[in-house]
Amino acid sequence: MCAIFGFVNYRHAVSGRHLKELVNRLAVESEVRGTDATGIAYIKENELKVYKRPKPAHKMRFYFPEDTTILTGHTRMTTQGNAKYNYNNHPFTGHTVEGDFALCHNGVLFNDDILQKDEDLPKTQIKTDTYAAVQLIEKYGSLSFETIAKMCETVKGNFVFTILNEDNTLYLAKGDNPLCIVHFKQLGLYVYTSTKKIMEEVIENTFLKIYKFDFITSEEGEIIRIDKNGELIRSKFEFEDYYALERHWNYASYGHHPDYLYELCNLFGLTVDDISLLYEIGYCDEDIEMMLDDREYLNMCLEEAKDYYGDWLMEESYGVKV
């Protein structure tokens, strides 16, 4: 579980001071989803710049030009690739015929090792699963709706990708992980975060709280492109909810859980039974991720699920009444 955040300041009506305030607040509020590393990417004098460090957002000092049009950022909770080695942290950089690009990812990819072999991706010191997405785009040779869609359809896992191109174009590709985008039309400003809760905290605690805004919808299997002039265009890709295919949960199917479930168990002290029960009762990935931000709420949901559903599952699976 990580967080992505950023802005598109296409009218340049927001001052540099306010942009710095915004980025600091975006990063700090995003700490609820990761404190192992923090990074940002932006364009300066037509060149892609990346600043990232293996430290939590509140310990970072962000510097970027006052006239920055687009900035993308990330806070990381490590699942694969040691964060103390900065090359394992987001944003990751790649190159195509259009120039350099920076990619951030919220989620977990679990076929990166397979892709390394099947797609003949170059060997690298980077151990983070996300980097396979960068290498796929580089292999395709260009950055476009078509190549991003192809990449999204090739990787397996849960994700939201943000990709900033050197020509100051931002792509947001949504799988089954959360994404919240708002538009401050009066300011000529788009702002995005991983969750609505983070967005609400950012707006309430910055200069943005006095301005009206609209939520921009985003759906699974959708790519949103916003250019430096604020033009927003949408495209689609075939999203395969891999976890849904794996989620025929019952207590006789241990050992068939996706890898990321074990990672969540280890990180948050949950059991596989806990996760599978939440899925069985109807909660989705986004619901469970939100629960992890509020342990009291998580415990309440687990208790309710066990009280009202756990015994029934045992009887259905084993024919045994508890």
HUPE-V523642 format. One record per residue. N is the residue number from 1. RES is the residue in one small letter. PHI is phi in degrees with one decimal (* if undefined). BURIAL is b if it has 16 or more other ideal C-beta (glycine too) atoms within 10 Angstrom, else e. Layout:
n={N/N}
res={RES/RES}
phi={PHI/PHI}
burial={BURIAL/BURIAL}
This chain:
n={1/2/3/4/5/6/7/8/9/10/11/12/13/14/15/16/17/18/19/20/21/22/23/24/25/26/27/28/29/30/31/32/33/34/35/36/37/38/39/40/41/42/43/44/45/46/47/48/49/50/51/52/53/54/55/56/57/58/59/60/61/62/63/64/65/66/67/68/69/70/71/72/73/74/75/76/77/78/79/80/81/82/83/84/85/86/87/88/89/90/91/92/93/94/95/96/97/98/99/100/101/102/103/104/105/106/107/108/109/110/111/112/113/114/115/116/117/118/119/120/121/122/123/124/125/126/127/128/129/130/131/132/133/134/135/136/137/138/139/140/141/142/143/144/145/146/147/148/149/150/151/152/153/154/155/156/157/158/159/160/161/162/163/164/165/166/167/168/169/170/171/172/173/174/175/176/177/178/179/180/181/182/183/184/185/186/187/188/189/190/191/192/193/194/195/196/197/198/199/200/201/202/203/204/205/206/207/208/209/210/211/212/213/214/215/216/217/218/219/220/221/222/223/224/225/226/227/228/229/230/231/232/233/234/235/236/237/238/239/240/241/242/243/244/245/246/247/248/249/250/251/252/253/254/255/256/257/258/259/260/261/262/263/264/265/266/267/268/269/270/271/272/273/274/275/276/277/278/279/280/281/282/283/284/285/286/287/288/289/290/291/292/293/294/295/296/297/298/299/300/301/302/303/304/305/306/307/308/309/310/311/312/313/314/315/316/317/318/319/320/321/322}
res={m/c/a/i/f/g/f/v/n/y/r/h/a/v/s/g/r/h/l/k/e/l/v/n/r/l/a/v/e/s/e/v/r/g/t/d/a/t/g/i/a/y/i/k/e/n/e/l/k/v/y/k/r/p/k/p/a/h/k/m/r/f/y/f/p/e/d/t/t/i/l/t/g/h/t/r/m/t/t/q/g/n/a/k/y/n/y/n/n/h/p/f/t/g/h/t/v/e/g/d/f/a/l/c/h/n/g/v/l/f/n/d/d/i/l/q/k/d/e/d/l/p/k/t/q/i/k/t/d/t/y/a/a/v/q/l/i/e/k/y/g/s/l/s/f/e/t/i/a/k/m/c/e/t/v/k/g/n/f/v/f/t/i/l/n/e/d/n/t/l/y/l/a/k/g/d/n/p/l/c/i/v/h/f/k/q/l/g/l/y/v/y/t/s/t/k/k/i/m/e/e/v/i/e/n/t/f/l/k/i/y/k/f/d/f/i/t/s/e/e/g/e/i/i/r/i/d/k/n/g/e/l/i/r/s/k/f/e/f/e/d/y/y/a/l/e/r/h/w/n/y/a/s/y/g/h/h/p/d/y/l/y/e/l/c/n/l/f/g/l/t/v/d/d/i/s/l/l/y/e/i/g/y/c/d/e/d/i/e/m/m/l/d/d/r/e/y/l/n/m/c/l/e/e/a/k/d/y/y/g/d/w/l/m/e/e/s/y/g/v/k/v}
phi={*/-128.1/-138.6/-115.2/-158.9/165.4/-147.7/-127.6/-100.1/-76.0/-97.3/56.3/-91.3/-93.5/-68.5/-60.8/-63.4/-70.7/-64.1/-64.4/-58.9/-63.8/-64.9/-59.8/-69.6/-56.5/-67.5/-65.9/-65.7/-77.1/-60.0/-61.2/-111.4/164.7/-128.7/-75.2/-159.2/-141.3/-155.8/-136.3/-139.7/-158.9/-107.3/-128.5/51.5/67.5/-122.4/-74.7/-120.9/-127.8/-128.9/-147.0/-147.8/-81.0/-151.9/-68.8/-60.2/-68.3/-99.6/-92.8/-123.3/-96.4/-125.8/-156.2/-59.7/-64.5/-96.6/-58.7/-88.3/-131.0/-135.5/-124.6/-138.8/-156.5/-116.8/-116.6/-111.3/-67.4/-120.0/-152.6/94.5/-58.2/-68.1/-68.1/-92.3/-61.3/-67.0/-85.5/-100.5/-89.0/-73.1/-101.4/-106.9/-145.4/-144.2/-134.8/-63.2/-79.7/122.9/-78.9/-143.1/-121.3/-123.1/-119.0/-145.4/-108.3/143.2/-136.3/-104.2/-119.3/-113.6/-63.3/-65.9/-64.9/-62.8/-55.2/-86.3/-66.6/-97.7/52.6/-78.6/-61.4/-69.6/-149.9/-76.7/-71.1/-104.3/-72.9/-58.9/-55.9/-63.4/-61.2/-65.3/-61.8/-64.7/-64.1/-62.5/-61.1/-63.2/-69.6/93.4/-147.4/-116.5/-157.3/-54.0/-65.6/-74.7/-67.1/-60.9/-62.0/-62.7/-62.8/-82.6/-94.8/-74.2/-122.8/150.6/-111.9/-165.5/-131.3/-107.5/-119.4/-132.9/-106.5/-93.6/-65.2/-87.9/64.3/-121.2/-110.5/-113.9/-125.1/-109.9/-106.5/-92.8/-102.5/-90.0/-72.1/-152.3/-125.3/-126.1/-127.1/-124.4/-97.4/-61.5/-60.3/-92.2/66.7/-138.3/-102.4/-131.4/-135.3/-141.8/-73.4/-131.2/-65.0/-61.4/-62.7/-59.1/-61.0/-66.3/-63.4/-63.9/-64.8/-110.4/-136.4/-59.1/-68.4/-64.5/-94.2/-108.4/-77.9/-150.0/-122.5/-79.1/-100.0/-70.6/-144.6/-119.7/-58.8/79.1/-122.3/-115.8/-110.5/-115.6/-123.4/-95.2/-66.4/-96.8/86.3/-73.7/-110.7/-129.3/-115.0/-144.5/-123.0/-141.2/-81.4/-91.2/-104.6/-75.3/-58.2/-65.4/-63.6/-66.8/-87.8/-92.1/-93.2/-67.0/-156.2/-75.7/-96.2/-114.8/-55.7/86.5/-111.9/-79.6/-59.7/-56.2/-65.1/-64.4/-64.5/-63.3/-63.2/-58.4/-65.2/-75.8/-118.5/71.9/-93.3/-99.4/-61.0/-58.4/-60.2/-63.7/-64.9/-66.5/-63.6/-64.6/-63.7/-80.9/120.7/-74.7/-105.3/-54.9/-63.2/-59.1/-68.7/-61.7/-65.5/-61.7/-66.5/-79.7/-140.2/-63.7/-63.1/-66.5/-58.8/-62.5/-63.4/-63.7/-64.7/-63.0/-64.0/-62.9/-68.7/-66.6/-100.4/-132.9/-60.3/-64.8/-63.3/-63.4/-63.6/-68.7/-66.8/-77.9/-115.4/70.7/-116.4/-84.5/-99.1}
burial={b/b/b/b/b/b/b/b/b/b/e/b/e/b/e/e/e/b/b/b/b/b/b/b/b/b/b/b/b/b/b/b/b/b/b/b/b/b/b/b/b/b/b/e/e/e/e/b/b/b/b/b/e/b/e/b/b/e/e/b/e/b/e/b/e/e/e/b/b/b/b/b/b/b/b/b/b/b/b/b/b/e/b/e/e/e/e/b/b/b/b/b/e/b/e/b/e/e/e/b/b/b/b/b/b/b/b/b/b/b/b/b/e/e/b/b/e/e/e/e/b/e/e/e/e/b/e/b/b/b/b/b/b/b/b/b/b/b/b/b/e/e/b/b/b/e/b/b/b/e/b/b/e/b/b/b/b/b/b/b/b/b/b/b/b/b/e/b/b/b/b/b/b/b/b/b/b/b/b/b/b/b/b/b/e/e/b/b/b/b/b/b/b/b/b/e/b/b/b/e/b/b/b/e/e/b/b/b/e/e/e/e/b/e/e/b/e/b/e/e/b/b/b/b/b/b/b/b/e/b/e/b/e/e/b/e/b/e/b/e/e/b/b/e/e/e/b/e/b/e/b/e/e/e/e/e/b/b/e/b/b/e/b/b/b/e/e/e/e/b/e/b/b/b/b/b/b/b/b/b/b/e/b/b/b/e/e/b/b/b/b/b/e/e/e/e/e/b/e/e/b/b/e/e/b/e/e/e/e/b/e/e/b/e/e/e/e/e/e/e/e/e}
